[in-house]
Amino acid sequence: MAQALDLLTANDRRGEYPPSLYAAETALPTAMPALEGSARADVAIIGAGFTGLSAALHLAERGYDVAVLDAQRAGWGASGRNGGQVGSGQRVDQEQLEARHGLQTAKRLWEIGEESKNLVRELIARHGIECQPAQGIIHADHRAKEVAHSHAYADRLHEVYGYEHVRKLDRDELRSMVNSPAYHGGSIDTDAFSLQPLAYALGLARAAEKAGVRIYEQSRVREVVRGTGVTLKTRKGEITADHVIVACNGYLGDLVPEVAARVMPINNFIIATEKLGERQAAEVMNTEAAVADSKFVINYFRMSHDRRMVFGGGENYGYRFPADIKRFVQKPMLEIFPQLKDTRVEYGWGGTLAITMKRMPFFSRTGANILTCSGYSGQGVGMATLAGKLAAEAIAGQSEKFDVMASLPTPGFPGGSRLRQPLLVLAMSWYALRDRL
């Protein structure tokens, strides 16, 4: 059964980064040792992705003794495999948040989202992380009737939220930037940006280590023993801490059942073409901005710093990766850019992220001394980084922003973790059909 798949090992080689463009162009670090024997820490963190590394760094800078345990490698999961887009606000647009929570809370959530974007910039600058940041994210509407709403939303962000960085795009201007017949208009957020995510994650890991954090790789937590302190048990050792942060997102499995019932893993896939000539690249995309389109089964893409088309998309209803990821994602790429039909695809990789029913991240306190943050639903670069900082602040006694996020209702999936995969098949099938109609 699909639920029995171990997502930490089902699609990847143990202890190895996937063969992505990111891994090929990044200086990969020597593996850090596994946890062996008994150890102690003020705070133990499960997961060395954006959330866990950010939490570790911010806690260490406050003087805490911090240990991070990862079942694979630092930055190995979705943090090192995603599209690298750092958007404004939250994953859910402000109009939906206003309808759910009222204008005052929606404004607070907008501010938190903006803080996440600014935090990523600040960490890159402060720690000298070389991760190819590129300014701008374009929202591209794949239906003509959607453009009016995109333009009205840009007006609302300006008028209600004081956000002046979104500019409306008509079909012709968008086509001058993204040379595809698929889009009818949209908007560009000039304060949003994209980056190379694996390089950013490994930069956070280096900064955390420099601050005194212990990172244990290939140290899968198999049991969480709760009590006055919390003990995390691995195959070769155990660590006891006053506080624990669970920062695993799509690779959590059933380790923390309260989270597993509310967070659903889904797979996503990316390809990167061969390097394009300067003229060809400009004829495909005449902008450094990244793009995310309006489909529910979203296409997202950008031109890399060395002029490769890096394209994410494709529908996948199970937890096994396709046998040929390159071909799998090439199909939607050619629907957007038919002029790339003779362009060789050099890299193809997949990863597992996590979504929630409401598409907002799930923050929670699981007992007095366990915090969890996950379910970023495709906006994890900024929000996961901020989640780590907010968890660190909460442990230090400043929990206001963590509690704002934790107060958002996050319903469980019907049937809990047992029925998540069948529900995923039904939902993805329906929305994929709707995208085509």
Buried (B, 14 or more C-beta within 10 A) or exposed (E): EBEEBEBBEEBBEEEEBBEBBBBEBBEBBEEBEBBEEEBBBBBBBBBBBBBBBBBBBBBBBBEBBBBBBBBBBBBBBBBBBBBBBBBBBBBBBBBBBBEBBEEEBBBBBBEBBBBBBBBBBEBBEEBEBEBBBBBBBBBBBBEEEBBEEBBEBBEBBBEBBEBEBBBBBEBEBBBEBBBBEBBBBBBBBBBBBBBBBBBBBBBBBBBBBEBBBBBBBBBBBEEBEEEEBBBBBBEEBBBBBBBBBBBBBBBBBEBBEBBBBBBBBBBBBBBBBEBBEEEBBBEBBBBBBBBBBBBEBBBBBBBBEEBBBBBBBBBBBEBEBBEEBBEBBBEBBBBBBEEBEEBEBBBBBBBBBBBBBBBBBBBBBBEEBBBBBBBBBBBBBBBBBBBBBBBBBBBBEEBEBBEBBBEBEBEBBEEEBBEBBBBBEEBBEEBBEEBEE
